[in-house]
Amino acid sequence: MGTGSQRLQRDHQGLTEKLATLQDEIGLYDDELHETDIHRVLETLEFINSYPQACHHPLEEAAMEYLRDQGVELPPEFDHIHQQHQQLEQFTAQLQQTFEAIFQDHVVPLHVIREQLRAYLDLQFEHMDLEDRELIPRLEQLSDEDWQQIRGRVTEKQEQRLHWQRVGEAKATGGN
């Protein structure tokens, strides 16, 4: 089993724990004797938003790209995984906005919170289940050398992103 696939599985376990924390905190809305820790909710959402976007999904995307480049015929579920990565990033940001509004004392109906959270959790768990069924078994077949190449792709893309981010910041501040 490649070390990259083990890392992705550990990430899924950690994310499952974060989602359980989120579910537990939101569940406190039903209990008048307890108050939801909005700071904990926001911290959890920040992690769920930033870590997968910065570390987990780029590794999965690079691994899928690597398999394609190696001539491996990938099932259509891989395209669905890619689409879900984008959906989850948008959905997480939307949920964060909802809780930031609550934190700023805006009124958000409880049914809206519940509906958003239920749909979000369903998508997260469906996504991880799909990856565990379709992606991880294929990635377990990769060698350590394969994973070195995949990590190199991730690093290269991160460096490109940072470069273009700096260019954008320089233009925004009037620099070249």
VOFI-308102 format. One line per 3 residues: number of its first residue (from 1); their letters; for each residue x, y, z of N, C-alpha, C, O. Coordinates in nm, 2 decimals. Atoms other than C-alpha are relative to their C-alpha. Example, Ala and Ser with C-alpha at 12.3 -4.5 7.8 and 13.67 -1.06 7.14 Angstrom:
1 = as = 0.09/-0.12/0.00/1.23/-0.45/0.78/0.09/0.12/0.00/0.19/0.12/0.07; -0.09/-0.11/0.00/1.37/-0.11/0.71/-0.08/0.11/0.08/-0.03/0.22/0.09 $
//
This chain:
1 = mgt = 0.09/-0.12/0.00/0.00/0.00/0.00/0.09/0.12/0.00/0.18/0.13/0.08; -0.08/-0.12/0.01/0.14/0.34/-0.10/-0.03/0.09/0.12/-0.14/0.09/0.18; 0.01/-0.09/-0.12/0.20/0.59/0.18/-0.10/0.11/-0.03/-0.16/0.16/0.06 $
4 = gsq = 0.10/-0.11/0.03/-0.01/0.85/-0.01/-0.14/-0.05/0.02/-0.23/0.03/0.07; 0.14/0.05/-0.02/-0.32/0.63/0.00/-0.03/-0.02/0.15/-0.14/0.01/0.19; 0.02/0.01/-0.14/-0.27/0.57/0.37/-0.02/0.14/0.06/-0.11/0.16/0.15 $
7 = rlq = 0.03/-0.14/-0.04/-0.25/0.95/0.42/-0.14/0.04/-0.03/-0.21/0.10/0.05; 0.13/-0.04/0.04/-0.57/1.00/0.23/-0.11/-0.07/0.09/-0.21/-0.01/0.13; 0.09/0.07/-0.09/-0.74/0.73/0.45/0.00/0.07/0.14/-0.11/0.08/0.20 $
10 = rdh = 0.00/-0.07/-0.13/-0.62/0.91/0.76/-0.07/0.13/0.00/-0.14/0.17/0.09; 0.07/-0.12/0.01/-0.75/1.23/0.63/-0.15/-0.02/0.00/-0.22/0.06/0.07; 0.14/0.03/-0.01/-1.09/1.07/0.58/-0.05/-0.02/0.14/-0.15/0.02/0.18 $
13 = qgl = 0.04/0.03/-0.14/-1.09/0.95/0.94/0.00/0.13/0.08/-0.10/0.15/0.16; -0.01/-0.13/-0.07/-0.99/1.30/1.06/-0.12/0.08/-0.04/-0.18/0.15/0.05; 0.12/-0.08/0.05/-1.26/1.46/0.85/-0.13/-0.05/0.05/-0.22/0.03/0.09 $
16 = tek = 0.12/0.06/-0.06/-1.52/1.22/0.97/-0.02/0.05/0.15/-0.13/0.07/0.19; 0.00/-0.05/-0.14/-1.43/1.32/1.33/-0.04/0.15/0.00/-0.12/0.19/0.09; 0.04/-0.14/0.00/-1.46/1.69/1.24/-0.15/0.02/-0.04/-0.22/0.10/0.02 $
19 = lat = 0.14/0.00/0.04/-1.80/1.63/1.07/-0.09/-0.04/0.12/-0.19/0.01/0.14; 0.08/0.04/-0.12/-1.92/1.45/1.39/0.00/0.11/0.10/-0.10/0.14/0.16; 0.00/-0.12/-0.09/-1.81/1.75/1.60/-0.10/0.10/-0.05/-0.17/0.16/0.03 $
22 = lqd = 0.09/-0.10/0.05/-2.00/1.98/1.37/-0.15/-0.05/0.02/-0.23/0.03/0.06; 0.14/0.06/-0.02/-2.31/1.75/1.38/-0.04/0.01/0.15/-0.15/0.05/0.18; 0.03/-0.01/-0.14/-2.29/1.74/1.76/-0.03/0.14/0.05/-0.12/0.16/0.12 $
25 = eig = 0.02/-0.14/-0.04/-2.26/2.11/1.80/-0.13/0.05/-0.05/-0.20/0.12/0.02; 0.13/-0.05/0.05/-2.55/2.18/1.57/-0.12/-0.07/0.06/-0.22/-0.01/0.08; 0.10/0.08/-0.07/-2.75/1.91/1.75/-0.04/0.07/0.13/-0.15/0.05/0.18 $
28 = lyd = 0.03/-0.07/-0.13/-2.73/2.13/2.06/-0.11/0.11/-0.02/-0.16/0.16/0.07; 0.11/-0.10/0.02/-2.97/2.38/1.89/-0.13/-0.06/0.04/-0.22/0.02/0.08; 0.12/0.06/-0.04/-3.24/2.13/1.98/-0.02/0.00/0.15/-0.13/-0.03/0.20 $
31 = del = -0.01/0.01/-0.15/-3.14/2.13/2.35/0.00/0.14/0.06/0.11/0.21/0.05; 0.00/-0.13/-0.06/-3.25/2.44/2.53/0.09/0.02/0.12/0.12/0.13/0.16; -0.08/-0.01/-0.12/-3.03/2.36/2.83/0.15/0.02/-0.04/0.23/0.06/0.04 $
34 = het = -0.14/-0.02/0.04/-2.71/2.38/2.62/0.01/0.10/-0.11/-0.09/0.13/-0.19; -0.02/-0.10/0.10/-2.57/2.65/2.40/0.11/-0.05/-0.10/0.21/-0.11/-0.06; -0.09/0.04/0.11/-2.40/2.58/2.07/0.13/0.09/0.01/0.11/0.21/0.03 $
37 = dih = -0.13/-0.08/-0.01/-2.03/2.68/2.08/0.03/0.05/-0.15/0.09/-0.03/-0.22; -0.02/-0.05/0.13/-2.03/2.90/1.77/0.14/0.01/-0.05/0.17/-0.01/-0.16; -0.14/-0.01/0.03/-1.66/2.95/1.79/0.05/-0.14/-0.05/0.13/-0.15/-0.14 $
40 = rvl = -0.04/0.14/0.04/-1.61/2.57/1.77/-0.05/-0.04/-0.13/0.02/-0.10/-0.21; 0.06/0.02/0.13/-1.85/2.55/1.48/0.09/0.07/-0.11/0.12/0.01/-0.21; -0.07/-0.08/0.10/-1.66/2.82/1.29/0.14/-0.06/-0.02/0.19/-0.06/-0.13 $
43 = etl = -0.13/0.06/0.01/-1.32/2.67/1.37/0.00/-0.14/-0.08/0.08/-0.16/-0.16; 0.02/0.12/0.07/-1.44/2.33/1.25/-0.02/0.02/-0.15/0.04/-0.05/-0.23; 0.03/-0.03/0.14/-1.58/2.47/0.93/0.13/0.06/-0.07/0.15/0.03/-0.18 $
46 = efi = -0.13/-0.06/0.06/-1.25/2.67/0.87/0.09/-0.12/-0.03/0.15/-0.12/-0.14; -0.08/0.11/0.03/-1.06/2.34/0.90/-0.05/-0.08/-0.12/0.02/-0.11/-0.21; 0.06/0.08/0.11/-1.30/2.15/0.68/0.01/0.07/-0.14/0.01/0.01/-0.24 $
49 = nsy = -0.02/-0.07/0.13/-1.27/2.43/0.42/0.14/0.01/-0.04/0.17/-0.01/-0.16; -0.14/-0.02/0.04/-0.90/2.49/0.43/0.08/-0.12/-0.02/0.15/-0.13/-0.12; -0.09/0.12/0.02/-0.73/2.15/0.48/-0.03/-0.08/-0.13/0.06/-0.10/-0.20 $
52 = pqa = 0.03/0.07/0.13/-0.91/1.96/0.20/0.04/0.08/-0.12/0.10/0.02/-0.22; -0.03/-0.08/0.12/-0.87/2.25/-0.04/0.15/0.02/-0.02/0.19/0.02/-0.13; -0.15/-0.03/0.01/-0.50/2.31/0.04/0.08/-0.13/-0.02/0.18/-0.13/-0.08 $
55 = chh = -0.08/0.12/-0.01/-0.38/1.95/0.10/-0.06/-0.13/-0.06/0.00/-0.20/-0.14; 0.06/0.13/0.03/-0.62/1.66/0.06/-0.05/-0.01/-0.15/-0.01/-0.10/-0.22; 0.05/0.00/0.14/-0.80/1.74/-0.27/0.11/0.01/-0.10/0.11/-0.06/-0.20 $
58 = ple = -0.10/-0.01/0.09/-0.49/1.85/-0.45/0.08/-0.14/-0.02/0.12/-0.17/-0.13; -0.07/0.13/0.01/-0.32/1.51/-0.37/-0.09/-0.10/-0.07/-0.04/-0.17/-0.16; 0.09/0.09/0.07/-0.63/1.32/-0.49/0.00/0.04/-0.15/0.01/-0.05/-0.23 $
61 = eaa = 0.01/-0.05/0.14/-0.65/1.53/-0.81/0.13/-0.04/-0.07/0.12/-0.08/-0.18; -0.13/0.04/0.06/-0.28/1.48/-0.88/0.01/-0.15/-0.02/0.07/-0.19/-0.12; -0.01/0.14/0.01/-0.31/1.11/-0.82/-0.09/-0.05/-0.12/-0.05/-0.14/-0.20 $
64 = mey = 0.09/0.04/0.11/-0.61/1.08/-1.06/0.07/0.04/-0.14/0.06/-0.03/-0.23; -0.06/-0.05/0.12/-0.42/1.29/-1.32/0.12/-0.09/-0.03/0.14/-0.12/-0.15; -0.12/0.09/0.02/-0.11/1.07/-1.27/-0.05/-0.14/-0.06/0.01/-0.19/-0.16 $
67 = lrd = 0.05/0.13/0.05/-0.32/0.75/-1.33/-0.04/0.02/-0.15/-0.01/-0.07/-0.23; 0.04/-0.03/0.14/-0.47/0.91/-1.65/0.13/0.00/-0.09/0.13/-0.05/-0.20; -0.12/-0.01/0.08/-0.12/1.00/-1.77/0.07/-0.13/-0.02/0.15/-0.15/-0.12 $
70 = qgv = -0.06/0.14/0.01/-0.01/0.64/-1.71/-0.08/-0.09/-0.09/-0.04/-0.21/-0.11; 0.08/0.08/0.09/-0.28/0.52/-1.95/-0.10/-0.08/0.07/-0.16/-0.17/0.01; 0.10/0.08/-0.07/-0.50/0.38/-1.68/-0.14/0.05/-0.03/-0.17/0.17/-0.03 $
73 = elp = 0.13/-0.04/0.04/-0.86/0.38/-1.79/-0.08/0.01/0.13/-0.10/-0.08/0.21; 0.07/-0.03/-0.13/-1.06/0.55/-1.51/-0.15/-0.01/-0.02/-0.20/0.03/-0.12; 0.14/0.00/0.01/-1.42/0.49/-1.44/-0.06/0.14/0.01/0.00/0.23/0.06 $
76 = pef = 0.06/-0.13/0.00/-1.67/0.77/-1.47/-0.02/0.06/0.14/-0.03/0.18/0.16; 0.01/-0.04/-0.14/-1.69/0.79/-1.09/0.12/0.10/0.03/0.10/0.19/0.12; -0.11/-0.09/-0.03/-1.35/0.97/-1.10/-0.04/0.14/-0.04/0.00/0.24/0.02 $
79 = dhi = 0.05/-0.13/0.04/-1.51/1.26/-1.29/-0.10/0.05/0.10/-0.10/0.17/0.13; 0.09/-0.04/-0.10/-1.78/1.27/-1.03/0.07/0.04/0.13/0.03/0.14/0.19; -0.08/-0.04/-0.12/-1.52/1.28/-0.75/0.06/0.14/-0.02/0.05/0.22/0.07 $
82 = hqq = -0.05/-0.13/0.04/-1.36/1.58/-0.93/-0.11/0.11/0.02/-0.08/0.21/0.08; 0.11/-0.10/-0.01/-1.70/1.76/-0.95/-0.03/0.02/0.15/-0.06/0.13/0.19; 0.03/-0.01/-0.14/-1.77/1.68/-0.59/0.10/0.09/0.08/0.07/0.16/0.17 $
85 = hqq = -0.10/-0.09/-0.07/-1.44/1.85/-0.48/-0.04/0.14/-0.02/-0.03/0.22/0.08; 0.04/-0.14/0.03/-1.56/2.17/-0.64/-0.13/0.03/0.08/-0.14/0.14/0.14; 0.12/-0.02/-0.08/-1.91/2.13/-0.49/0.02/0.02/0.15/-0.04/0.11/0.21 $
88 = leq = -0.03/-0.01/-0.15/-1.78/2.07/-0.14/0.07/0.13/0.04/0.03/0.18/0.14; -0.06/-0.12/-0.03/-1.56/2.37/-0.15/-0.10/0.12/0.00/-0.09/0.20/0.09; 0.10/-0.10/0.00/-1.85/2.59/-0.25/-0.10/-0.01/0.11/-0.14/0.08/0.18 $
91 = fta = 0.10/0.02/-0.11/-2.09/2.43/0.00/0.06/0.03/0.13/-0.01/0.09/0.22; -0.07/-0.03/-0.12/-1.84/2.46/0.28/0.00/0.15/0.02/-0.02/0.20/0.13; -0.01/-0.15/-0.01/-1.79/2.83/0.21/-0.14/0.05/0.03/-0.15/0.15/0.11 $
94 = qlq = 0.14/-0.04/-0.02/-2.17/2.87/0.20/-0.04/-0.02/0.15/-0.10/0.06/0.21; 0.03/0.03/-0.14/-2.21/2.70/0.54/0.07/0.09/0.09/0.02/0.13/0.20; -0.08/-0.09/-0.08/-1.93/2.91/0.68/-0.07/0.14/0.01/-0.08/0.20/0.11 $
97 = qtf = 0.06/-0.13/0.00/-2.11/3.22/0.57/-0.13/0.00/0.09/-0.16/0.10/0.16; 0.12/0.01/-0.08/-2.43/3.11/0.74/0.03/0.01/0.15/-0.03/0.08/0.22; -0.04/0.00/-0.14/-2.25/3.05/1.07/0.07/0.13/0.04/0.06/0.18/0.15 $
100 = eai = -0.06/-0.13/-0.03/-2.06/3.38/1.04/-0.11/0.10/0.02/-0.10/0.19/0.10; 0.12/-0.08/-0.02/-2.40/3.55/1.00/-0.06/-0.02/0.14/-0.09/0.08/0.20; 0.05/0.03/-0.14/-2.52/3.38/1.32/0.09/0.06/0.10/0.04/0.12/0.20 $
103 = fqd = -0.10/-0.05/-0.10/-2.20/3.48/1.50/-0.02/0.15/0.01/0.01/0.21/0.11; 0.02/-0.14/0.01/-2.27/3.84/1.39/-0.14/0.04/0.04/-0.19/0.15/0.01; 0.14/-0.02/-0.05/-2.62/3.81/1.55/-0.11/0.03/-0.10/-0.21/0.09/-0.08 $
106 = hvv = 0.11/0.00/0.10/-2.81/3.78/1.23/-0.09/-0.12/0.02/-0.05/-0.22/0.07; 0.09/0.11/-0.02/-3.12/3.57/1.25/-0.01/-0.09/-0.12/-0.03/-0.04/-0.23; 0.01/0.11/0.11/-3.11/3.25/1.05/-0.09/-0.10/0.05/-0.07/-0.16/0.16 $
109 = plh = 0.10/0.09/-0.05/-3.41/3.03/1.08/0.06/-0.14/0.02/0.15/-0.19/-0.05; -0.06/0.13/-0.04/-3.33/2.69/1.25/-0.02/-0.10/-0.12/0.07/-0.18/-0.14; 0.02/0.09/0.11/-3.49/2.50/0.96/0.10/0.02/-0.12/0.14/-0.08/-0.18 $
112 = vir = -0.10/-0.03/0.10/-3.24/2.67/0.72/0.13/-0.07/0.04/0.20/-0.13/-0.04; -0.12/0.05/-0.05/-2.95/2.57/0.93/0.00/-0.16/-0.01/0.09/-0.22/-0.06; 0.01/0.15/0.01/-3.07/2.21/0.96/0.00/-0.05/-0.14/0.07/-0.15/-0.17 $
115 = eql = 0.00/0.04/0.14/-3.14/2.18/0.59/0.13/0.01/-0.07/0.18/-0.09/-0.13; -0.14/-0.02/0.06/-2.80/2.32/0.49/0.09/-0.11/0.06/0.17/-0.17/-0.02; -0.09/0.09/-0.06/-2.62/2.10/0.74/-0.03/-0.15/-0.05/0.06/-0.22/-0.08 $
118 = ray = 0.03/0.14/0.05/-2.81/1.78/0.64/0.05/-0.03/-0.14/0.11/-0.13/-0.16; -0.05/0.02/0.14/-2.74/1.83/0.27/0.15/0.00/0.00/0.21/-0.08/-0.08; -0.15/-0.01/0.00/-2.38/1.92/0.35/0.06/-0.13/0.05/0.15/-0.19/-0.01 $
121 = ldl = -0.05/0.13/-0.06/-2.32/1.61/0.57/-0.02/-0.11/-0.10/0.06/-0.20/-0.12; 0.03/0.10/0.10/-2.49/1.39/0.31/0.10/0.00/-0.11/0.15/-0.11/-0.15; -0.09/-0.01/0.11/-2.27/1.52/0.04/0.15/-0.04/0.04/0.22/-0.11/-0.03 $
124 = qfe = -0.13/0.03/-0.05/-1.95/1.49/0.25/0.02/-0.15/0.01/0.11/-0.21/-0.03; -0.01/0.14/-0.02/-2.02/1.13/0.35/-0.01/-0.08/-0.13/0.05/-0.18/-0.15; 0.01/0.06/0.13/-2.13/1.03/0.00/0.13/0.01/-0.07/0.18/-0.09/-0.14 $
127 = hmd = -0.13/-0.02/0.07/-1.81/1.18/-0.14/0.11/-0.09/0.06/0.18/-0.16/-0.02; -0.11/0.08/-0.06/-1.58/1.00/0.11/-0.03/-0.15/-0.03/0.07/-0.22/-0.05; 0.04/0.14/0.03/-1.77/0.67/0.05/0.04/-0.03/-0.14/0.10/-0.14/-0.17 $
130 = led = -0.04/0.02/0.14/-1.72/0.71/-0.32/0.15/-0.02/-0.02/0.20/-0.10/-0.09; -0.15/0.00/0.01/-1.35/0.78/-0.28/0.05/-0.13/0.06/0.14/-0.20/0.01; -0.05/0.12/-0.06/-1.31/0.49/-0.04/-0.03/-0.13/-0.08/0.05/-0.23/-0.08 $
133 = rel = 0.04/0.11/0.09/-1.49/0.25/-0.29/0.08/0.00/-0.13/0.13/-0.11/-0.17; -0.05/-0.01/0.14/-1.34/0.37/-0.62/0.14/0.05/-0.01/0.22/-0.01/-0.08; -0.13/-0.06/0.02/-1.03/0.58/-0.57/0.11/-0.06/0.08/0.21/-0.10/0.03 $
136 = ipr = -0.11/0.05/-0.09/-0.84/0.45/-0.27/0.05/-0.14/-0.04/0.17/-0.16/-0.04; -0.05/0.13/0.04/-0.83/0.08/-0.39/0.10/0.01/-0.12/0.20/-0.06/-0.13; -0.10/-0.02/0.11/-0.66/0.20/-0.71/0.13/0.07/0.04/0.24/0.03/-0.01 $
139 = leq = -0.12/-0.07/-0.05/-0.42/0.43/-0.53/0.08/-0.09/0.09/0.20/-0.07/0.10; -0.08/0.10/-0.08/-0.32/0.14/-0.30/0.10/-0.08/-0.08/0.19/-0.13/-0.03; -0.09/0.07/0.09/-0.16/-0.02/-0.60/0.12/0.07/-0.04/0.22/0.02/-0.10 $
142 = lsd = -0.11/-0.08/0.04/0.08/0.26/-0.65/0.12/-0.02/0.08/0.11/-0.05/0.20; -0.12/0.02/-0.08/0.44/0.23/-0.55/0.05/0.13/0.07/-0.01/0.24/0.04; -0.05/-0.11/-0.06/0.64/0.47/-0.34/0.06/0.10/-0.10/0.05/0.22/-0.09 $
145 = edw = -0.06/-0.08/0.11/0.81/0.60/-0.66/-0.12/0.08/-0.07/-0.10/0.19/-0.10; 0.12/-0.06/0.06/0.46/0.67/-0.81/-0.04/0.12/0.09/-0.07/0.23/0.04; 0.05/-0.10/-0.10/0.37/0.87/-0.49/0.10/0.12/0.00/0.06/0.23/0.02 $
148 = qqi = -0.09/-0.11/0.01/0.69/1.07/-0.52/-0.03/0.09/-0.12/-0.02/0.21/-0.11; 0.03/-0.08/0.12/0.60/1.18/-0.87/-0.13/0.07/0.02/-0.15/0.19/-0.02; 0.13/-0.07/-0.03/0.24/1.26/-0.75/0.02/0.12/0.09/-0.03/0.23/0.06 $
151 = rgr = -0.03/-0.11/-0.09/0.37/1.47/-0.47/0.07/0.12/-0.07/0.05/0.23/-0.04; -0.07/-0.10/0.08/0.60/1.65/-0.71/-0.10/0.08/-0.08/-0.08/0.20/-0.10; 0.11/-0.07/0.08/0.29/1.74/-0.92/-0.07/0.10/0.09/-0.10/0.21/0.05 $
154 = vte = 0.08/-0.09/-0.10/0.11/1.88/-0.61/0.09/0.12/0.03/0.04/0.23/0.03; -0.09/-0.11/-0.04/0.42/2.09/-0.51/0.01/0.10/-0.12/0.00/0.22/-0.10; -0.01/-0.08/0.12/0.45/2.22/-0.87/-0.12/0.09/-0.01/-0.11/0.21/-0.04 $
157 = kqe = 0.12/-0.07/0.01/0.09/2.32/-0.88/-0.02/0.11/0.11/-0.07/0.22/0.09; 0.01/-0.10/-0.11/0.10/2.49/-0.54/0.10/0.12/-0.02/0.06/0.23/0.00; -0.09/-0.11/0.03/0.41/2.69/-0.65/-0.06/0.09/-0.11/-0.04/0.21/-0.10 $
160 = qrl = 0.07/-0.08/0.10/0.22/2.80/-0.96/-0.11/0.09/0.05/-0.12/0.20/0.02; 0.11/-0.07/-0.06/-0.08/2.90/-0.76/0.06/0.12/0.08/0.00/0.23/0.08; -0.06/-0.11/-0.08/0.14/3.10/-0.52/0.06/0.11/-0.09/0.05/0.23/-0.06 $
163 = hwq = -0.05/-0.10/0.09/0.31/3.27/-0.81/-0.11/0.09/-0.05/-0.09/0.21/-0.05; 0.10/-0.08/0.06/-0.01/3.38/-0.97/-0.08/0.08/0.11/-0.13/0.19/0.08; 0.06/-0.08/-0.11/-0.15/3.49/-0.63/0.09/0.12/0.03/0.04/0.23/0.05 $
166 = rvg = -0.09/-0.12/-0.02/0.16/3.71/-0.58/-0.01/0.10/-0.11/-0.01/0.22/-0.09; 0.02/-0.09/0.11/0.12/3.85/-0.93/-0.13/0.08/0.02/-0.13/0.21/0.00; 0.12/-0.07/-0.02/-0.24/3.94/-0.85/0.01/0.10/0.11/-0.05/0.21/0.10 $
169 = eak = -0.02/-0.09/-0.11/-0.15/4.09/-0.52/0.08/0.12/-0.04/0.05/0.24/0.00; -0.08/-0.11/0.04/0.12/4.30/-0.68/-0.08/0.10/-0.09/-0.06/0.22/-0.08; 0.08/-0.09/0.08/-0.12/4.43/-0.94/-0.10/0.08/0.08/-0.13/0.19/0.05 $
172 = atg = 0.10/-0.07/-0.08/-0.38/4.51/-0.68/0.06/0.11/0.08/-0.01/0.21/0.11; -0.07/-0.11/-0.08/-0.12/4.72/-0.48/0.07/0.09/-0.09/0.14/0.18/-0.04; -0.07/-0.10/0.09/0.02/4.89/-0.79/0.14/-0.04/-0.04/0.21/0.03/-0.11 $
175 = gn = -0.14/0.05/0.03/0.34/4.68/-0.81/0.00/-0.07/-0.13/-0.11/-0.09/-0.19; -0.01/0.08/0.13/0.47/4.49/-1.11/0.01/-0.14/0.03/0.02/-0.22/-0.07 $
//
